[in-house]
Amino acid sequence: MEKYNPQKIEPKWQKVWEKGGINRAQDLSKKKKFYCLDMFPYPSGAGLHVGHPEGYTATDVVSRHYRMKGYNVLHPIGWDAFGLPAENYAIANRIHPDKSTHDNIKHFKSQIKSLGFSYDWEREIDTSDPAYYRFTQWFFLFLYKNGWAYRAQAPVNWCQSCQTVLANEQVIDGKCDRCKSRVSKKNLKQWFFKVTDFADDLVEGLDKIDWPESTKLMQKNWIGRSDGLEEKWQVEGLDLKLKTFTTWPHTTWGATFMVLAPEHPIIDKLVQGTKYEKGAKAFAKKAIKDKVTDPLNVEKKKEGFFTGRYVENYLSGRKMPLYIANFAIYEYGTGIVKCTPTHDQRDFEFAKKYNLDFVPVIYPKGGKPLDPNKMKQAYAGEGLMMNAGQFDDMPTEKARKAIGDYAVLKGHGRWTTNYKLRDWLISRQRYWGAPIPIIYCDQCGEVPVPEKDLPVELPGDVDFMPTGESPLKASRKFHKVKCPKCKSPARRESDTMDTFVCSSWYFLRYCDPKNSKEFASKELLKYWMPVDLYVGGAEHTVLHLMYSRFFTKALSRKGLIDFDEPFLKLRHQGMVLASDGRKMSKSLGNVINPDDVISKYGADTMRLYEMFMGPFADSIPWNTKGVIGARRFLEKVWKVKSKVKDQNIKAQNQKLEKLVHQTIKKVGEDIENFKFNTAVSALMILVNRLEKEKEISKENFNKFLLLLFPFAPHIASQVWEGIGNQGDISKEKWPAYNPEKVYEEEIELVIQVNGKVRAKIKAPASVSEAEAKNLALTQENIKKRIGDKKIKRFIFVPGRLVNIVV
């Protein structure tokens, strides 16, 4: 018999599938649609490593499964081609990013095709193609015209290494998420998208989508919605009121000082003309720098500087000093915080350090009123009010609202909702991105580029090396424009857009990728969207996933689409680690190239191993022995085909028949539930059973091949053809199982007493709870264990066990 040779059969079937167009989605088909999407790759110079195809293999398994179930499947692919990763690679290699990016795309495409993924290549997109970013610019104009894109002076995150501004979401522990360099602050005029206008929608929408709970929680925490009281405070000696936000308005009675963030623009006005002016400004400047370069010590040290100003506590009448504090966060609330040192540990430590007053206003129920001179730490629990005027002895659960309402009544505050979320900074001082479609005119100010003039294309006459300013500034051709309104000489915006703008709508483009008039037609959007299944890494939880939802909700709010969530179901794959348990990294020298695995073992082996190596969401080290095991399984499939008989086999083993139907049920359900490893395990069990047979009915073996096909499509197609089947296996229907043949006729029923196994008995697979109880209580060993004790509970797990609690 001819040996299994994947290097021969895999290219053959890939050509057959491409020529036959079996993976093409049919627009507006009467079939039920299923939109299955991967987070599209950015084409780095390193190419794929074996961790990347894990998610792609999973979506391919699901897509093939759904096609066999009769669905019209949209499974597209494209390239997240703009942005810092591609540009930094180009800079490092001194190659123009347009050339390096598209060379990389060719390499990626070759690698992906070698794995036999069933993508609809006719819908391939490239975000650096002017035909694509024309509509990225259209989206900018759409947001601009609706008041959701604006330009403002603001303190921004600056990466000295990348020479560009970063959004808050791109700064992790004070470092650039790309190059890991320390980030500093700059005061610049930049473009923002008004994500905050959708904060409530972004929180509430999470309740109607099937996403991992951890991802939903991270988005909720990032948005940081909280209900509380906005309080107003009069600054002594100035016609100025400060605002703070608190979720604990009842502690205002104990507030003894206030702090404000060093970035706060009101500092200059507060300290102007005071003897503290010079010192306060110097402290603020140093604190801003320390926040970025040494964030852990900022929280630890809790340093401050007195502004020379006081505010009046509107409840207690206390005169409260106003400090600049390094730990105060400008991005949260109003950037100004009332401080109650007896009931907040951070305030407690700051007050101790600067010898500020302590006034307890809460004491534990059943305990004694707190003595501030004896307190060693803040009391942050609930209790009863003290030192709170007419609210003394009121439970804090009631006092929170009662005192807040009192502040509102007296004109010192209002109930409101606050968010940690800040608007999305999208300006980038780099070359490789979509130009921002705005023109500046001395007469007319900001003028949006007319839609008919899109795309605003990247110029080719610039040096793309980063300098801290946009390279586009150096292009004469790019800036030689006239104002669309008054026709006077004008200049273009020279910043480009954050690459996440491109990826915030790409899933919409797949619905209608060749449309030159609009990003996608309403008819096709209505048919294909939203995405039914989205698979990708959890690292984009508060970046791409948040921004994509924002774009979708903006379109929905203006009635351009009839849905407001882009991805109905989301699943994250775990990380494929190196065999040494560390993350795969070129610098560590532990990267495994999928090309090497495919050339040695075959694409089907790699696909099968990646689905079998462990639970899909877990991070698991690469194991070459496991790869060899997957290859041996496929070799076994190849050998077993010689036992297949075309004629009817009358004496076909009934237990085998039952196992076939059980496997059909399990594999189908496991694919739906992303339990790919146990699905492969079930296929292995079935093949081991088939190997023991002298003869195998063609009907049963065909069913096995249909189950194998989504995981290892090349060998399944070759064997299907080899045993005399007509037509392409990919066009066959998913096999159905007979419910009567799925369940075991007899099971082993475990009987426990107080959780400990005391007996095991044979029972019908369909045994009811009443029958199981009767069987259990008739066992002599069980009778002895129970004796005269009263049965408190009877726990029955169908098909498995009985637990008698006495």
N, C-alpha and C positions, 0 to 999 in steps of 0.2 A: 504494500500500500504506500502511496506517495506520502512523504512526510509533510507535516504542517509547516508551511513557509509563508509567514505573514508579509515578508518583504516582497513577495510575488503577488499575493492575493489582495493586499490592502490598496495599492495604487490602482489595481484593476477596478475595484468596486467604487473607489472615489471618482473615477472617470465615468462610470456608469451612472452614478447618482447626479453628477454635474450635468452630463449630457441629457439625462431624462428630466431634469428640473423637478425632481420629486420633493425638494425642500422649499419650493417657492410657495409663498402665501398667496391666496386668491382674494383680491379685494372684493368686498360686498358679496361674498359667497353666501348661499343659503344655509351652509353648515354653521354649527355653533362655533364661534371663534375662541381661540386661546392664545393670548399674547404672552410669550415667555421670553424674558430679557435678562441678559448679563450686564453688570456694570462694565461699560466698554473700556478696553485697555488704553493706557497712554503708551505710545511706542518708544520706550527707552532704548538706548543703544545696546543694552545687555541682552535684549530678547527675553523670551519666556524662560522661567525655570520651572521645575516640576510642581511647584506650589500653585502656579497660575491656573493650570488646566483643571484643577479640582472642581471649581465652581462651574466652568464651562462644560465639563463632563456631566455634572449633575443636571444642568439645564438641557443638555442634549438627550440624556436618558428620559427626562420628563417630556420633552418635545416629541421624541419618537413614540413614546407611550401614548401621548394624546392624539397623534396622527393616526395611530392604529385603532384608537377608540372612536375615530370618525370626525375629529375636530379639524377645523381650518386653523392651522398653527402658524403664527407669526413669530419667527425666531431669527432676529436680525443681528448684524455685527457692524461695528464701525470703529473709529479711532478718535480718541480724545487727544488731538494732535497739538493744540496750542499749549502754552504755559511754561512755567519754570523748569520742570524736569527736562523737557525736550530742548529748551533754550540753553540750559546749563550744560547739557551733553554737547550741543553744538559749539558752545564757547570753549569747553575743555578740549575739543578736537579741532578747533579752528575751522569749522565747516559751517557754511550758511545753514541756519535752522530749517529752511525750506528743503534743502537737499538732504540733510541728515535725517530729518523727520520722515521723509518719504522713502528714503533707503531703509530706515528701520521698519516702516510699515510693510514693505515688501518682505522683509525677513519674518516679521510677526505673522503675516498672512500665510507664508509658506509653512511655518511651524504649526499654525492652527489647522490648516488644511490637511497636514500630515496625520492629524488625529481623527480625521473623518467626522468632524462635527457637522451637524445638519443645518448650517446657517443658510439663510436666504441671501446669497451674495449679491443679488441684483439690487438690494436695498442698502448696500454698503455706503456709509457716510464718513466724511473726514472734516473735522471742525475747522481745519485751517484752509479749506477750500472756500474761495470767495462766494461760490454759490450757496454754501452753508452759512458762512458768517454774515452774509447779507441779512439773513433773518435773525441772527444774534443781535445785529444792529437794529433790526425792526423791533425786537423785544425791548431794547433800551429805549427807543422812541415811544413805544407803547407805555412803558412805565413812566417816562418823563412827562408825557402828555396828560397822564392821570395823576400826577403829583407824587409818584412813587420813586422817582429818580431825582436827586438834587445834588448841588455842589455846595460844600461848606468848609469853613476853616475849622480844623479840629486837631487835637493831639492824636497822632496815629502811630502805629507800630512800624518801626523801620529796621529792616535787615541789612546790615552793612555789607555782609557777604554777597547777598543776592542783589543788593542795590535797588531795593524796591520796598513799597509799602505792603503790609500784610493785614488781612482782616483779623479780628480778635480770635476767630475760630482756627486761624493758622498759626497761632502762638501757643505752644504747649510748654508749660513750666518755664516760661520766660524765654523760650528758644523758638527759632524758625522751624516749622514742622518739616521743611524740606532739607535744609543744610545743617540744622541743629546749632547754628550760631546764636549767640545772645542777641536779643532784640532790644532796641532803644526806642525812645519816644521822640517824635518830631511834630512840630506844629505846621501843618500844610493844608492847602486848599485841595480838597479831593471830592470825588464823586461817590455817592452813597445810594443804595436802594433801601426804600423804607419798609423793611421787613417788620418793624415794630407795629405797623398798621394792621398786621395780620396775626398778632400774638395770640389773641383769643381763639381765632380759627385754627391756628396751628396746634394749640393744646387740645381743643375739643375734637378735632378731626382724628386724633389718635385713637379715640374710642370706637371708631367704625372700620378700622383696618386690622388685618391679621399680620401683625409684626411681632418680633420677639419682645417680651415685656421689658427686658433690659434696655433695648433700643428706645422704646417708648419712654421709659423712665429718664434716660439720658437727655432726650429731647425736652421733656417736661422740665427737668432740672436746668437745662441750658436757657430755656425761655424764662423760667423762674417766676411764674405768676404767683403773686401773693396779695391778699386783700388786707388793707390797713388804713391808717389815718395819716393824711398829709397835714402836718402842723405848721403854723406860721409863728415866727419869732421876731420880735422887734430888737434891732441892734441899737444899743444906747449911743447917742451922739450922732447918729446918721439917719437920714430918711431912707431906711432900708429894712426890709423884712426878709428873713431867711426861711426856707422851707425844708422840712425833714419828712421822712416817711418812716412809720413804725407799725409793726403788727402787735405791739404791746403798749397801747395808749395809757393804760392804767399806771405804768411805771413813770409817767411824766412827773408825778408828784415827787419822785426821788431823783429826778435829773439834776445834776449839779454842775455839769460843764458840757460843752459841745465841741466837736471836731469837724474839720473839713478836709477833703482830699487835697494833696499838694498840687494837682493839676487844675483845681477849680479856678475858673477865670475871674471869680469875684475877689480873689485874694488881693489883687493890686488895689482895688477900691477900698478894701477893709484896712489895709496897712498904710495907705497913703497918708503922709504927714505925721505918722506916729514915730516914736523913737525905736519902734521894733521893725520898721519898714525894711531896712537893709538886711537884717538878720533873718526875717521871715522869708524874704525872697530867696536868699541863699539856701535856707533850709529846704524850701519847696523844690528848688532846682536839684539839690542833692537827693532828696527823697524820691523824686521822679526817676532819676537815674538808678537808684538802689532798687526800686520796685522791679525793674526789668533785669538788672544784672545780678541781684542777690535777693530774690523774693522770699526765700525761707527765713533769712535773718531779719527782714523787715517785720514779719509777723512775730518773730521771737523778741526783737528788741523793743518794739512799740515806742517809737520816739516821737516827740512833738515839739512845737514852738508856739509860744503865746503871741497872738496877733495884736494884743493891746486893746482888744475890744471885748465887750460883754453883751450878753442878751438876757432878757428878763424871762424867767420861768412864769408863763401866764397862769399856772395853777397855784404854785407855792409863793410866787413873788420873789423867789431867790434870784440874786445877781449871779449869772453863770459866765465864767471865762470862756472865750472862744479860742481854740487851738487849731493849728495845722498839724495833722497827724499822719505819719507815714503809712499806717495800716488802713486808713479810710479809703474806700473804693469810689472813685469818681463815676465809674460806669454803673453803679447800682444806686437805685433811689435817686436822691437829688445830689449826692456827693457830699452831703452834710449830715451829721449824725448827732442826735441828742444822746447823752451818755448817763447811764444810771449805774454807778459802780457797785452798788450792793446787790444788783440782780443781773449782771453780765460780767463774765470772767475777764474778758478783754478790757472792758472799762475799769474793772477792779484793779488789774495790774497797772494800767496807765495812771489811775488815780493815786495808787500807792507810790509810784515812781515820782510823780510831780506834786505830791502832798495836797491833793484835792479833797473836797468834802465827801463824806459818805452819809446818805440818808436812807435807811431801810423803809420800804413802804409795803412789803409783803412779809408775812411770817407763816410758818407751817401750821395747818389746822391741828389743834391739840397741843401745839408747842408754845413756847414763850416768845414774846416780841424780840426781835433781833437787836443785839447790842453791837453797833458798828465798830466799837473799840476792840471787840473780841472776835470779830469775823476774820477767818483765815482764807476764805474764798467766797465768791459770790453765791447767793442763793437764787437759783434759776427756776425753781419749781412753782407750782400753784400754791394757794393758801388763802389767807384773809388779809384785807388791806389794813394798813396802819399809817399814821402821819399823812392821812389823805382827806382831812376835813370831814365833810358830811358822808364820805364814802368809807369811813373807818369800819372795820369788821365785816365789810361786804366780801363775799367769796370772789376770788379773782376771775372765775369763769363768768360772773355777771358784771364785775367791775370793768372788764375790758371794754364791753359795749357801752355801759352806762357812762363811764368817764369820757369815752370817745364822743358819745352823743352830746355830753355837756360841753366839750370843746367846740363842737360844731355849733351848738346853740349860742355860745358866747362869741362866735365869729373867729375862733382861733384855729379852725381846721375844717377838713372835709374828708368824708370816706372816699377812698379811691382804690384802684388796683395798680399795682406796680409790677415791673418786669425787669429781670436781669438782662434780657435780650436787648441788643443794640443793633442799630441799622448796619447793613452790610456794606463795608467799604470795598468798592470794586475797581478803583484806579490802580494801575500798575505802571511803573516807570521803566518798562521793558519793551522790547521790540516784538517778540513773538506772541502776539495776541490780537484780538479783534479791535481795530481802532474805534474809539468812542465817537459816535456821529453827531458831534456838536461843533459849531463854528462860532468864533468870537468876533464881534464887530464893534468898533468904537462908537458907532451910532446906535446900534440895535441891541447890544449886549449879547447874551447867550441866544443862539439861533439853532434850532434842530435842523439837521440835514434833511431835505425833502425826501420822502420815501422813494420817489422816482430816481433819485441820484444814488441810491444804494446799489451795490456795496461801496463803502469807502475802503478802498483797497490799501494794503500795506505797501509802502514805497520800497523800491529795490535799491535806491541810491543813498543808503545810510550804512554806517558802521554799527552793527548790532551789539558790539561789546558794551556791557553796562558801565555807566559813569555816575549814576545817581540821578540823572535826568533822563527823560524819555529819549531814546535815539531818534525818534521821529522828529524831534525839534530841528535836527540837522538837515532834514530833507526840504529843499526849496520847492521841488515839484509838488510835494504833499501839501505845503502851506500856501501855495500860490492860488488862492481862491477868492471868489467874490461873495459878499453877503447875499444869501438867498432872498432877503427882504429888500434891501436898498441898493444892492449891486455895488456897494463900496468895497475897496480892498479889505480883506479880512484874513483871519488865520484859523486853522483847525485846532481842535483839542489834540494834544500830542501824546497823552497817556493812552494806554490800551486797557482792555478789560481783563479782569481776573478770569482765569481759565474756567472757573466754576460757573461763570455765566453761560459759557458754551454748553456745559453738561447739564444745565438746569432745564433744558427743553429738548434734548436730543431724542428722547423717547417718543416725542410727538412727531419728529421728522421722519422716523421710520415708517409711519403710517402712510406717507406720501412723499418719498424722498426725491422724486424728480420734478415736483411742482415748482415752477419758476415764478408764479404769481403770488403765492402765499405759503407760509411755513407748512401748512397741510390743509386740505379741504375739510370743511365742516362735516361732510358726508362720511369721509374716511375716518376722521377723528371719532365720530359717533359710533362707527362700526367697530373700530379696533380698541379704543381706549375705554377704561383705564387698563394699565398693564395688569394681567392676572397673576403673574409670578415674577418677582424680581430677586435676583441672587447676586450677592457681592459681599465685600468685606465690611466688618463693623467699624472700621476706621473712619468711614464717611458719615457716621451717625449725625453729627451736628454740622456737617459741611454740605456735601452734595445732597443728602436726603432732605435736609431742612430747606435748602434753596430750591430744590425741585418742587417741593410742596408749596413754597411761596409763589413761584411762577404759576403753578396750576391754579392756585386760589385767586391770583390776580386776574387771570383769564376768565375764571368762572364768575368772579364778582362783576365783570363787565359783560357777561353773557356770551362770550365767544366760544365757550365749551359748556357741556351739560354735566360735568363731573367736577369735583373739587379735591380729589385725592388721586395722585398719579399711579400709586402702586398698591393694589389691594392686598397682596400677600408678599411678604419679604422674608427671605431666609439668608443667614450669614454662614459662610463656610469657615471652618477653623483654619489655622495656619499649618501648612506642611513645613515642619522643621527639618533641619539637616539631621543626618544620622547621629550627630553628637548632641542633639537636643537643643542646639542654639538656632536662632533665626538664620535662614540662608542669606548670605551676604558675600558679595564679590570680594570685599576687603578681608573677610575671614577665610576665603578660599574654600568654602563648603557648599557652593552652589552646584546643583545637579541639573544638567542640561537635558530637557526632554528629547532632543534630537538623538542623544546617545542612547537613551532608554529605548526609543522607538527602533533605532537601527539594530539594536542587539536583540530585543525581545518582541517588538511589534507594538503598534498603537493600541490594539485591543487589550493586550496585556497591561499596558500602562493605564488605560481607562478602567479596566476591571480592578486593578490594584488600588487605584485612588478611591474607588467607591467602596472597596472592601477593607481598607486600612483602619477604619474606626468610625465612630459616630461623626456625621457630617460637620457638626458645629464644633467639634473638638480639635485642638492643636495636637498633632501627632508627628513624631519623628519618622523620616523616610527610612525604610528598611528593605535593603536589597533582597534579603531572604524572602520577604513577602512578595516582591516582584517575581521572583523565581517560582514561588508557589502559585501565583496567578497564571503564569505561563504553563505550568504543569497541568493546571485545571483545563486550559484551552486545548492542550495536547491530548488530554483524556477525552474531551468532546470530539476531537478529530478522529480518535481511534474508535470510539463507541459507535460512530456512524456506520461502521462495517457490519454491525449487528442488526441494522434496520432491515426489516422485511416488508416488501410492498404488499404482499398478500395478507389477508386477514389472519390474525393469530388467535385461534379459538381459546387456547389455554393461557391467554395473557393473565398474569398474576393480578388478582384483585387488590392486593395490598399496594402493588405498584400503581395500579389505576387510581387508587385513593390518594397516594402520594402526589401523583401528577396534578390532581384537582386541588389538593391542599397547597401545592406550590404555586399554582395559578392565582389562588386567592391571596396568598401571602405576598408574592412578588408585586402584584398590582397594588395592594394596600400599602406595602412598604415604600413603593415609588411615590405614592400620593403623600405619604407622611415623612418623606426624606430619610427613611431608614434604609439607605442603599446598602450598607454593610450587611444587614440581616437578609436583605433580598438576595445578594450574591451568595451568602451562606446557604440559603434555601436551594439555590441553583446547584451549588456544589453537592449538597446532600442528595439531590435528585440524580445527578450524574453518577455519583458513587453507587447509587442503587441500580441505575441502568447498566453500569459496568458489570454487575453480577449476573445479569440476565444472559441467557444463551441467544435469545432473539428478542427484538424490540419492535413493537408495532410502529409503522410509519406514522400513524395518527398521533400516538403519544409523543414520539420524538419530534414531530412537527410542532406540537404544543410547546415542548421544551425550547426549541429554536426560536419560536416567537417571543418567549420570555427572555431569552438570552440577547435577542437582537438589539434592544435599546442600549445595553451595556457593551456588547462586543459585536457591532454590526457587520464588520467585515467577514469574520469567520462564520457568523450565523448565515450571511448571504451565500457564502461559498458552499457551505454544507447543505443548505436548503436546495441549491441548484444541483449539488453533487448527488443527492439521493433521488433525483428525478422529478422534483417539483417544477411546475411551469410558472413563469412569471417571477417578478421581483418580490422578495419577502417583505420589503418595506411597504408594499401596497396591500399587505394582508391585514386582516382584522385582529385585534387583541383577543386571545382565546377566552371563552367563558368557562366557568367551573360549574359543576353540578353540586348544589348545596347538600344533596343527600350523600355525596361521596367525600365531602370535606371533613365531616365530623367522625371521630372514632366511635365505634360501636360500644367499646368497653374502655373504661378508664381506671386508673388507680386512685382511689379516694383516700386522701390523708386525713386522719382524725386526730385532733389535738385536744388536750385538756389544759386550760390556762396557758395556751401558747406552746406547749411541749407535745411533740409527736408521741402518741401512745398506741397507734394502730394504723395499718394500711390495708385497705380492702378493695376488691374488684367491684365495680358498679357500672351500670349502663351509662353511656356518655350523656344521655338525656336525663339523668337522674334529677328529680326535683328537690327542693329544700325539704319538704315534708318526708319524702322517701329517704333522703340522706340522713335526716334526723333519726328516723326510725332505725335505719341500718346501723348508725353509730351507737345508739343506746342499747342495741341488742348484743354488742360485742362484750365478751366477758371481761376483758382487760379494762374496758371503759367503765363498766359497771363498778368494778373494784375501785377505780380512781375517783369516781364520783361519790360512791357510798351513800351516806345519808345527807350529803350536802345539797343545798338548794341551787338549782341552775339559774344563774343571774342573766346570762346572755347566751344566745346560740347564733354563731356567725357562720354563714354559708357562702363560700366562693364557688360559683358554678363550675363544674368540671375539674375542680382542684382539691378543695379541702373543706373540712368542718372544724370549727374551734368552739369547744364548750367551755364557758367561763363559769366557775363555781366559787 
